[in-house]
Amino acid sequence: MASGMEIDEENNNESKGGMWDLEQKLDQPMDEEAGRLRNMYREKKFSTLLLLRLAYQSLGVVYGDLGTSPLYVYNNTFPHGIDDPEDVIGALSLIIYSLTLIPLLKYVFIVCRANDNGQGGTFALYSLLCRHAKINTIPNQHRTDEELTTYSRSTFHEHSFAAKTKRWLEAYPFRKNALLILVVVGTCMVIGDGILTPAISVLSASGGIKVDHPKMSNDVVVVVAVIILVGLFSLQHYGTDRVGWLFAPVVLLWFLLVGGIGIYNIWKYDSSVLRAFSPVYIYRYFRRRKSEGWTSLGGIMLSITGTEALFADLAHFPVSAIQLAFTVVCFPCLLLAYSGQAAYLMQNKDHVVDAFYRSIPESIYWPVFVIATLAAIVASQATISATFSIIKQALALGCFPRVKVVHTSKKFLGQIYIPDINWILMVLCIAVTAGFKNQSQIGNAYGTAVVIVMLVTTLLMTLIMLLVWHCHWVVVLIFTVLSLVVECTYFSAVLFKLDQGGWVPLVIAAAFLLIMYVWHYGTVKRYEFEMHSKVSMAWILGLGPSLGLVRVPGIGLVYTELASGVPHIFSHFITNLPAIHSVMVFVCVKYLPVYTVPEDERFLVKRIGPKNFHMFRCVARYGYKDLHKKDDDFEKKLFDNLFMFVRLESMMDGCSDSDEYSLYGQQTQHSRDNGSSSTANIELSYSSMDSIAPVKSHPQGNNTITSSGHESGQTEVDEMEFLNNCRDAGVVHILGNTVIRARRESRFYKKLAIDYIYAFLRKICRENSVIFNIPHESLLNVGQIFFV
């Protein structure tokens, strides 16, 4: 039995079986077509007019968060007021070079190029790495997945530095887990951003009311901010598609306004602030303010918040459009805005608390206030959308409990809404806003979250540059050292403010990290149990075509996480019931480290055992941006693929009389190695049916099995009619309800994680039957408990 399982695994790894694989045999030029499609994904060319239009649209989606930073940077940099006007010049110089080094050079021109077919964020980088090294903690991938048109990856020489890095990563499970934890930490901090960005942006924008009415209580500002936040989160279910057309003009008008006001203030108050472009003033700033200057970096860092949202919201825009929008509009307007505020503060250093609103000319105060509030809402929307997107990616990779995901747009795949997360974000956001009432403390919390995400991105980019881009190690070292020097400097500054609000994102991140890691741990343990306890095909074949039971009309769809082998739950099922359906289909829905799987490449179908067993496997593959909806359409496509497989199988039967079972493999051993024998070819092809029938020493056994299949089964037309009749008789969905428990001798922390936290998450998350939208009358749950 053990040897049977080994053969099954080995050949499933070698084989690339499936329905579309048969089409490749019939039409070999498909490889060239796949290559052409890959090149098309990588080498999209945009006309100048289209590029300008996309750059304009990207303003509303990508740059809202970064653009609203002038609302609160100087207030958080000088929370105790300005002692020396020269400090303003030093702070401005720090802002200028922070914007130049991090958003402009690092993100816009380097990190954005590391997108996964246009998808950004920490999980997109992780998916890229998973395709170039075997670091996925759930080993459910097969070589057939690498043939997808969206599964683009580069190759490298086995003695190169990239190959050494790959082997180092793959050597120990500890390193794979450490990398996953790093990615999850980055994801948790992005979720923290999704809570803190709306809080600080909307509260800062609402603060403009108090500037015009100085006697107004701060509580009124907080109430206004909370009302705006409730409205913002309540409208999320409509999606950004309906109001998205407003975003770009609002943000463009915002940038032009702050840039124009900046020019006006420089001309009116003090044009000498432009000397801040000399880095010598940074040195003088630290020499003069010493440790106080160092801790003020936490406020300076807020000028580059939104940079991670910039990367996470790449989805619908080419990198060239992002670069154009930033260099032509965002970057110069932000520099002018900060320089204008600095010029105003040189003459009015007592107004640092409300520097932005007080520097606005009185004649346009209220229009700017309205635009500022709208820009804050757009910035919040961008971060909330990025949070939904990254949670969807985590969900697809088995790192987040199952939650409801809703597509809000028929045009754009990436626009989604997650109701449960939306309300959690709203409650936490309102708690932060009402709890602190002070944008300075929220700013400290915000800075902590942003700098940790940046550190995670730097470490992942180091691996991307080595494994994906194949950069020389000296170039990688220079990038990593420069990035870490700047970001660790900021990190050390925000550590001083942990007791002044900086602890908030750490607590939020710790809670989400615990949830995500425990869920992933439980998912991995369940998968390992399924792998180790799957049923041997020798046992299945020993039962005979009837499987030792009465075969009743109908089709049974058995859902399993295994992409190969027969799951243990099937043996549990047939040993406890007296009858089984005439046709059994093992359905595996799995997610791959690609952003999407094209519809025509989604399904892989193959037969399990001889024809008269009427058992099939269907693997439905999805990318992390795809949304699996188990509805009539999915079921129809599954059966369409199953029927197509049967037809193609019959066609291949007629093509050869010496190699009947080669049709079950996507590519025979003979096509890989011309020196292999026909016997080996038959052995590989037959074992790719998940069968371990001894055909190696009896090649003519082929004909025996085939003839027996024809005696009991029939021609292709008869089998098609048989399948249709079974489908008309009814389809039953069989779901496994696997419960895991910690062993009695397990340590305390393991019992806590498995028996309480994981069990609680399983209880409150959505059931598979709900996610697959299976009607109760055709659902059959099979339960089992196992101990880890």
Secondary structure, DSSP 8 states (H G I E B T S, - for coil): -HHHHHHHHHHHHH---SHHHHHHHH-TTHHHHHHHHHHHHH-----HHHHHHHHHHHHHHHSHHHHTGGGTHHHHH-TT--S-HHHHHHHHHHHHHHHIIIIIIIIITTGGGG-BTTB-SHHHHHHHHHHHSS--SS----GGGGGSTT-------TTSHHHHHHHHHHH-HHHHHHHHHHHHHHHHHHHHHHHHHHHHHHHHHHTHHHHHSTTS-HHHHHHHHHHHHHHHHHTGGG-STTTHHHHHHHHHHHHHHHHHHHHHHHHHT-GGGGGGGSTHHHHHHHHHHHHHHHHTHHHHGGGGTTHHHHHHT-TTS-HHHHHHHIIIIIHHHHHHHHHHHHHHHHH-GGGGGGHHHHTS-GGGHHHHHHHHHHHHHHHHHHHHHHHHHHHHHHHHTT-S-----EE--SS-TT-EE-HHHHHHHHHHHHHHHHHH--HHHHHHHHHHHHHHHHHHHHHHHHHHHHHTS---HHHHHHHHHHHHHHHHHHHHHHHTTGGGTTHHHHHHHHHHHHHHHHHHHHHHHHHHHHHHT-B-HHHHHHHTTTTTSEEEEEEEEEEES-SSSB-HHHHHHHTT-SEEEEEEEEEEEEE-SSS---GGGSEEEEEESSGGG-EEEEEEEE-TT-----SHHHHHHHHHHHHHHHHHHHHHHHH-SS-GGGGGSSS-HHHH-TTS-HHHHHHHHHHTTT-----SS-TTHHHHHHHHHHHHS--HHHHHHHHHHHHHH-EEEEEEEEEEE--TTS-HHHHIIIIIIIHHHHHHS--HHHHTT--GGGEEEEEEEEE-
